Amino acid sequence: MLERADKNRIENWLKGIDQFQTGEGDGTTRILFTEPELKARTYVKQQMAALGLEVTEDAIGNIFGTLKGSDPSLAPVWTGSHIDTVSNAGMFDGMSGIVCGMEALHLIKNSSMEHKRDISVIVYTSEEPERFGLSCLGSRAMAGALSLEDTKILYDKEGISLYQLLKDLGYDENRYHEIQKQTGDVFASVELHIEQNSILEKAGVPIGIVCGICAPTNFSVKITGVQSHAGGTSMDDRRDAFMAAAELALRLEDITKKSTSEYITGTVGKVNVFPNAINVISGDTEISIDIRSIDMKAKDVAVESLKYEAERIEEERKVEINMKMENHDLPLRCDETIMEIEKESCKKLGIPYRTMISGPYHDSLFVGRFAPAAMIFVPSKNGISHSKEEWTDYSDLAIGADVLTETLYTLANQAG
């Protein structure tokens, strides 16, 4: 018989990870391969070992804590998430999936109930794009979407390449090829995560069964106009880079609002205006564009519509718009068999649930390229995430861990 999850143990692990951060009282900051993140990695590996898990690490720093099954010839079952954060974030995004995974394996191990397949909790390297401007580095590499050569041209703000950083930290580039997984290497993957929206909280439902994960398309956009005096240049004579950027941003909003996609978003998150002076018309403006959708065809239509609008704005405003596509990722429809097991686990435990789409992306987006994948959501207070105000009740995390435990145990005993 599987025991129920202990919210106090979950809380202690979360606070244990959160002690390693540099938020300085304004939330949690733990950036990839900085000292706090490296210390958090050590802490998690120590806690995994204390649970009796076999702890290993691959050549990009993905950490595996494995509970061995009775039949090592069978493909393993995975769970897990990440421990890196954006700047001034909260202590639940990503970390909840790690500690609830550890709790699930602890409960399965202590039950003395046999399970055939290995079950691993994985700390995926750098789900957040904070350091290198690209998300999901560890799971991308697993999916074959981040080669060793790619790491040599991926730089942080200090000009350090991911390749050099991995080398300096002692990761073996000769083992990099071992990171990539093939279809069949993993039997199933289930990631628990906080919702990062308020749907569950508003509905009073403790569990979300994720049916799909939206995927991002990101652009770095540079608009070049003519820098000139704010008073000396008439409105008709202006070639204002910022106003062109503003119009492009509004067209993005309009395009996504009118899309036929079941769920789609368009965001301008970064704006850099040059020379950024009160009495100077901007000659150069840089913006970021983020388009996410659950429907790849609808996202492609949105992208092409935005490119058309950029060309129109160029001509009408006499500016130059350069749009560099940084990534164009495929959305994921979660595995229906795993979803049914999640639902049956909820029914067995008497826990209400609802199915839902994930607007934010997660490592499961890339794991789903080589293995059946699904997710479990638990409520976020007021829907806030990536903020020091981020909060999920420990009792809600324990409920999520209970559903995760039942799901992992069922999957670990399924035949090939």
C-alpha positions as CSV (number, residue, x, y, z in Angstrom):
1,M,0.0,0.0,0.0
2,L,1.4,3.4,-1.0
3,E,1.5,6.0,1.8
4,R,0.3,9.5,1.3
5,A,2.7,12.3,0.7
6,D,4.2,14.3,3.6
7,K,3.8,18.0,3.0
8,N,6.4,18.8,5.7
9,R,9.1,16.8,3.9
10,I,8.2,18.6,0.7
11,E,8.4,21.9,2.4
12,N,11.8,21.1,3.9
13,W,13.2,20.1,0.6
14,L,11.9,23.2,-1.1
15,K,13.4,25.4,1.6
16,G,16.6,23.4,1.4
17,I,17.0,24.2,-2.3
18,D,15.9,27.8,-1.8
19,Q,18.8,28.5,0.7
20,F,21.1,28.6,-2.4
21,Q,20.1,31.8,-4.2
22,T,21.0,35.5,-4.7
23,G,17.7,37.2,-4.7
24,E,18.8,39.4,-1.8
25,G,15.3,39.6,-0.3
26,D,13.6,40.3,-3.7
27,G,12.7,36.8,-4.7
28,T,14.8,33.8,-5.6
29,T,17.6,34.1,-8.2
30,R,19.5,31.0,-9.2
31,I,21.1,31.2,-12.6
32,L,22.6,28.2,-14.4
33,F,26.1,27.1,-13.2
34,T,26.5,30.1,-10.9
35,E,27.7,29.4,-7.4
36,P,24.2,29.2,-5.9
37,E,23.0,26.9,-8.6
38,L,26.0,24.6,-8.3
39,K,25.4,24.4,-4.5
40,A,21.7,23.6,-5.1
41,R,22.8,20.8,-7.4
42,T,25.0,19.4,-4.8
43,Y,22.2,19.6,-2.2
44,V,19.7,17.8,-4.4
45,K,22.2,15.1,-5.3
46,Q,22.9,14.6,-1.6
47,Q,19.2,14.3,-0.8
48,M,18.7,11.9,-3.6
49,A,21.5,9.7,-2.3
50,A,20.0,9.9,1.2
51,L,16.8,8.4,-0.2
52,G,18.8,5.4,-1.6
53,L,18.6,6.6,-5.2
54,E,21.4,5.9,-7.7
55,V,22.7,9.4,-8.6
56,T,24.3,10.1,-12.0
57,E,24.9,13.1,-14.2
58,D,25.3,13.5,-18.0
59,A,27.7,15.7,-20.1
60,I,25.4,18.7,-20.0
61,G,24.6,18.4,-16.3
62,N,21.2,16.7,-16.3
63,I,21.0,14.9,-12.9
64,F,19.3,11.5,-12.5
65,G,18.2,10.1,-9.2
66,T,17.1,6.5,-10.0
67,L,15.1,4.0,-8.0
68,K,16.0,0.6,-9.5
69,G,13.2,-1.7,-10.7
70,S,13.2,-5.5,-10.7
71,D,13.7,-5.7,-14.5
72,P,16.6,-3.5,-15.7
73,S,16.0,-4.7,-19.3
74,L,12.8,-2.5,-19.4
75,A,12.9,1.2,-20.4
76,P,12.6,3.5,-17.4
77,V,9.9,5.8,-16.3
78,W,10.9,9.5,-15.8
79,T,9.7,12.4,-13.7
80,G,11.4,15.7,-12.8
81,S,11.8,19.4,-13.7
82,H,14.4,22.1,-13.0
83,I,16.1,24.0,-10.2
84,D,17.3,27.1,-12.1
85,T,15.3,30.3,-12.0
86,V,14.8,33.6,-13.8
87,S,16.0,36.7,-11.8
88,N,13.9,37.5,-8.7
89,A,11.6,34.6,-9.1
90,G,9.8,32.3,-6.6
91,M,10.8,29.0,-4.9
92,F,8.2,26.8,-6.6
93,D,8.6,27.0,-10.4
94,G,10.5,23.8,-11.4
95,M,11.6,22.9,-7.9
96,S,8.2,21.6,-7.0
97,G,8.5,18.9,-9.7
98,I,11.9,17.9,-8.3
99,V,10.8,17.5,-4.7
100,C,7.5,15.9,-5.5
101,G,9.3,13.5,-7.7
102,M,11.7,12.7,-4.8
103,E,8.7,12.3,-2.5
104,A,7.0,9.9,-4.9
105,L,10.1,7.7,-5.2
106,H,10.5,7.8,-1.4
107,L,6.9,6.6,-1.0
108,I,7.3,3.8,-3.6
109,K,10.6,2.7,-2.1
110,N,9.2,2.6,1.5
111,S,6.1,0.7,0.4
112,S,8.2,-2.4,-0.4
113,M,5.8,-2.9,-3.4
114,E,7.6,-4.3,-6.4
115,H,7.9,-2.2,-9.5
116,K,9.4,-3.6,-12.7
117,R,10.9,-0.5,-14.4
118,D,13.5,1.9,-13.1
119,I,12.0,5.3,-12.0
120,S,14.2,8.4,-12.3
121,V,13.8,11.9,-10.9
122,I,15.6,14.2,-13.3
123,V,16.9,17.7,-12.7
124,Y,17.0,19.1,-16.3
125,T,19.7,21.6,-17.0
126,S,18.6,25.2,-17.5
127,E,14.9,25.2,-18.3
128,E,15.0,28.9,-18.0
129,P,16.6,31.0,-20.8
130,E,18.1,33.5,-18.3
131,R,21.8,32.8,-18.9
132,F,22.1,31.8,-22.6
133,G,18.9,33.2,-24.0
134,L,17.7,29.7,-25.0
135,S,15.3,27.5,-22.9
136,C,15.5,23.9,-21.9
137,L,19.2,23.3,-22.6
138,G,19.3,19.8,-21.0
139,S,16.1,18.5,-22.5
140,R,16.9,20.0,-25.9
141,A,20.2,18.1,-25.9
142,M,18.3,14.9,-25.0
143,A,16.0,15.5,-28.0
144,G,18.9,16.1,-30.3
145,A,18.1,19.7,-30.7
146,L,21.3,21.1,-29.1
147,S,24.5,19.6,-30.5
148,L,28.0,19.9,-29.1
149,E,28.8,22.3,-32.0
150,D,25.7,24.4,-30.9
151,T,27.2,24.8,-27.4
152,K,30.3,26.5,-29.0
153,I,28.2,29.3,-30.5
154,L,25.9,29.8,-27.5
155,Y,27.2,32.7,-25.4
156,D,26.1,34.4,-22.2
157,K,26.3,38.2,-21.6
158,E,29.9,37.9,-20.5
159,G,30.9,36.3,-23.7
160,I,31.4,32.8,-22.2
161,S,30.2,30.0,-24.4
162,L,28.2,27.1,-23.0
163,Y,30.9,24.8,-24.4
164,Q,33.6,26.5,-22.4
165,L,31.5,26.6,-19.3
166,L,30.8,22.9,-19.4
167,K,34.5,22.2,-20.0
168,D,35.6,24.5,-17.1
169,L,33.2,22.6,-14.8
170,G,34.7,19.2,-15.8
171,Y,31.9,17.9,-18.0
172,D,33.3,15.4,-20.5
173,E,32.7,16.5,-24.1
174,N,33.6,13.0,-25.3
175,R,30.4,11.8,-23.6
176,Y,28.2,14.5,-25.1
177,H,26.8,12.1,-27.7
178,E,25.4,10.0,-24.9
179,I,23.0,12.7,-23.9
180,Q,20.6,12.2,-26.9
181,K,17.8,9.8,-26.4
182,Q,16.1,7.7,-29.0
183,T,12.5,6.6,-29.3
184,G,12.1,3.6,-26.9
185,D,14.9,4.7,-24.5
186,V,12.3,6.0,-22.1
187,F,8.9,4.3,-21.5
188,A,7.0,7.3,-20.2
189,S,7.6,10.7,-18.6
190,V,5.4,12.6,-16.2
191,E,6.3,16.1,-15.0
192,L,4.6,17.8,-12.1
193,H,4.6,21.6,-12.1
194,I,2.8,24.6,-10.6
195,E,0.2,25.9,-13.0
196,Q,1.5,29.5,-13.4
197,N,-2.1,30.6,-14.0
198,S,-5.2,30.8,-11.8
199,I,-7.6,28.4,-13.6
200,L,-7.3,25.7,-10.9
201,E,-7.5,28.1,-8.0
202,K,-10.6,29.9,-9.4
203,A,-12.3,26.5,-10.1
204,G,-11.4,25.1,-6.6
205,V,-9.8,22.1,-8.3
206,P,-6.5,20.7,-6.9
207,I,-5.2,18.9,-10.0
208,G,-4.8,19.8,-13.6
209,I,-4.2,17.0,-16.2
210,V,-2.3,18.8,-19.0
211,C,-3.5,17.8,-22.4
212,G,-1.0,19.9,-24.4
213,I,2.0,22.3,-24.1
214,C,2.3,25.4,-26.1
215,A,5.6,26.0,-27.9
216,P,7.4,29.3,-28.4
217,T,8.7,31.0,-31.5
218,N,11.1,33.7,-30.5
219,F,12.4,36.7,-32.6
220,S,15.1,39.2,-31.8
221,V,14.0,42.3,-33.7
222,K,16.1,45.3,-34.6
223,I,14.5,48.4,-36.1
224,T,16.7,51.0,-37.7
225,G,15.5,54.5,-38.4
226,V,17.1,57.9,-38.2
227,Q,18.1,59.5,-34.9
228,S,17.2,63.2,-34.9
229,H,16.0,66.1,-32.7
230,A,12.5,65.7,-31.1
231,G,11.6,69.3,-31.7
232,G,13.5,69.9,-34.9
233,T,12.0,67.0,-36.9
234,S,8.4,67.3,-38.1
235,M,6.0,64.4,-37.7
236,D,6.0,63.9,-41.4
237,D,9.8,63.8,-41.7
238,R,10.4,61.3,-38.9
239,R,11.9,57.8,-39.4
240,D,11.2,56.8,-35.8
241,A,12.5,53.3,-34.9
242,F,10.6,53.2,-31.6
243,M,7.2,54.1,-33.1
244,A,7.8,51.4,-35.8
245,A,8.5,48.9,-33.0
246,A,5.3,50.0,-31.1
247,E,3.2,49.5,-34.3
248,L,4.7,46.1,-34.8
249,A,3.9,45.2,-31.2
250,L,0.3,46.3,-31.7
251,R,0.0,44.2,-34.9
252,L,1.3,41.2,-32.9
253,E,-1.4,41.7,-30.4
254,D,-4.1,42.0,-33.1
255,I,-2.8,38.9,-35.0
256,T,-2.8,36.6,-32.0
257,K,-6.2,37.9,-30.8
258,K,-7.7,37.0,-34.2
259,S,-6.0,33.6,-34.5
260,T,-8.1,30.4,-34.9
261,S,-5.8,28.6,-32.4
262,E,-7.3,27.1,-29.3
263,Y,-4.7,28.9,-27.3
264,I,-2.1,31.4,-28.6
265,T,-0.2,34.3,-27.1
266,G,2.0,37.1,-28.5
267,T,4.4,39.1,-26.2
268,V,6.9,41.8,-26.5
269,G,9.0,41.3,-23.4
270,K,12.2,43.3,-24.0
271,V,12.5,46.8,-25.3
272,N,15.8,48.7,-25.8
273,V,15.5,52.2,-27.1
274,F,18.6,54.0,-28.4
275,P,19.7,56.6,-27.5
276,N,17.0,56.6,-24.8
277,A,17.0,60.4,-24.3
278,I,13.9,62.6,-23.7
279,N,14.5,64.9,-26.6
280,V,15.8,62.5,-29.2
281,I,13.9,60.4,-31.8
282,S,15.1,56.9,-31.6
283,G,17.4,55.8,-34.4
284,D,17.6,52.2,-33.2
285,T,15.1,50.1,-31.2
286,E,15.5,46.4,-30.3
287,I,12.6,44.3,-29.1
288,S,11.9,40.6,-28.4
289,I,8.9,38.8,-29.8
290,D,7.4,35.6,-28.2
291,I,4.6,33.8,-30.0
292,R,3.2,30.6,-28.4
293,S,0.5,28.3,-29.5
294,I,-0.9,24.8,-29.1
295,D,-1.4,24.6,-32.8
296,M,1.7,24.7,-35.0
297,K,-0.2,25.6,-38.2
298,A,-1.9,28.5,-36.5
299,K,1.4,29.7,-35.1
300,D,3.0,29.5,-38.6
301,V,0.1,31.7,-39.9
302,A,0.7,34.2,-37.1
303,V,4.5,34.3,-37.9
304,E,3.9,34.9,-41.6
305,S,1.3,37.5,-40.8
306,L,3.8,39.3,-38.6
307,K,6.5,39.2,-41.2
308,Y,4.0,40.8,-43.7
309,E,3.2,43.5,-41.2
310,A,6.9,44.2,-40.7
311,E,7.4,44.7,-44.4
312,R,4.4,47.0,-44.5
313,I,5.7,49.1,-41.6
314,E,9.2,49.3,-43.1
315,E,7.8,50.8,-46.3
316,E,5.3,53.2,-44.7
317,R,7.7,54.4,-41.9
318,K,10.9,54.3,-44.0
319,V,12.7,52.2,-41.5
320,E,14.6,48.9,-41.7
321,I,13.3,45.9,-39.7
322,N,15.5,42.9,-39.1
323,M,13.7,39.9,-37.5
324,K,16.0,37.1,-36.4
325,M,14.2,33.9,-35.5
326,E,15.9,32.4,-32.5
327,N,13.8,29.2,-32.3
328,H,10.6,27.8,-33.7
329,D,9.5,24.9,-31.5
330,L,6.8,22.4,-32.0
331,P,3.9,22.2,-29.5
332,L,3.2,18.9,-27.7
333,R,0.0,17.0,-27.3
334,C,0.4,15.0,-24.2
335,D,0.2,11.2,-24.3
336,E,-3.4,10.1,-23.9
337,T,-2.5,6.8,-22.3
338,I,-0.6,8.5,-19.5
339,M,-3.4,11.1,-19.1
340,E,-5.9,8.3,-18.5
341,I,-3.6,6.8,-15.9
342,E,-3.4,10.2,-14.2
343,K,-7.1,10.5,-14.2
344,E,-7.6,7.0,-12.8
345,S,-5.0,7.9,-10.1
346,C,-7.1,10.9,-9.2
347,K,-10.3,8.8,-9.1
348,K,-8.6,6.2,-6.9
349,L,-7.5,8.9,-4.5
350,G,-10.8,10.8,-4.6
351,I,-9.1,13.9,-5.9
352,P,-11.0,16.2,-8.3
353,Y,-9.2,17.2,-11.6
354,R,-9.7,19.0,-14.9
355,T,-7.9,18.8,-18.2
356,M,-6.1,21.9,-19.4
357,I,-3.6,23.4,-21.8
358,S,-0.2,24.7,-20.6
359,G,0.6,28.1,-22.0
360,P,4.1,28.1,-20.5
361,Y,6.6,25.6,-22.0
362,H,8.4,23.0,-19.9
363,D,11.1,20.4,-20.4
364,S,8.4,17.9,-21.2
365,L,8.0,19.8,-24.5
366,F,11.3,18.3,-25.6
367,V,11.1,15.0,-23.7
368,G,7.9,14.4,-25.7
369,R,9.9,14.3,-28.9
370,F,11.4,10.9,-27.9
371,A,9.1,9.5,-25.3
372,P,5.4,9.5,-24.3
373,A,5.0,12.5,-22.0
374,A,2.4,14.2,-19.9
375,M,2.2,16.6,-17.0
376,I,0.3,17.3,-13.7
377,F,-0.5,20.8,-12.6
378,V,-1.1,22.0,-9.0
379,P,-2.6,25.4,-8.2
380,S,-0.7,28.7,-8.2
381,K,-1.9,31.4,-5.8
382,N,-3.4,34.2,-7.8
383,G,-1.8,32.7,-10.9
384,I,1.5,34.5,-10.1
385,S,4.8,33.0,-11.2
386,H,8.3,34.2,-12.0
387,S,7.9,36.6,-9.1
388,K,8.7,36.7,-5.4
389,E,4.9,36.5,-4.8
390,E,4.8,33.0,-6.4
391,W,3.2,30.6,-4.0
392,T,1.7,27.1,-3.9
393,D,0.4,25.6,-0.7
394,Y,2.4,22.7,0.6
395,S,-0.8,20.7,1.0
396,D,-1.6,21.2,-2.7
397,L,1.9,20.0,-3.5
398,A,1.3,16.9,-1.4
399,I,-1.9,16.2,-3.3
400,G,0.0,16.5,-6.5
401,A,2.7,14.2,-5.2
402,D,0.1,11.6,-4.3
403,V,-1.3,11.6,-7.9
404,L,2.3,11.5,-9.3
405,T,3.2,8.6,-7.0
406,E,0.2,6.5,-8.2
407,T,0.9,7.4,-11.8
408,L,4.6,6.6,-11.7
409,Y,3.9,3.3,-9.9
410,T,1.3,2.2,-12.4
411,L,3.6,3.1,-15.3
412,A,6.6,1.3,-13.7
413,N,4.6,-1.9,-13.7
414,Q,3.3,-1.8,-17.2
415,A,4.5,-4.3,-19.8
416,G,6.6,-3.1,-22.7
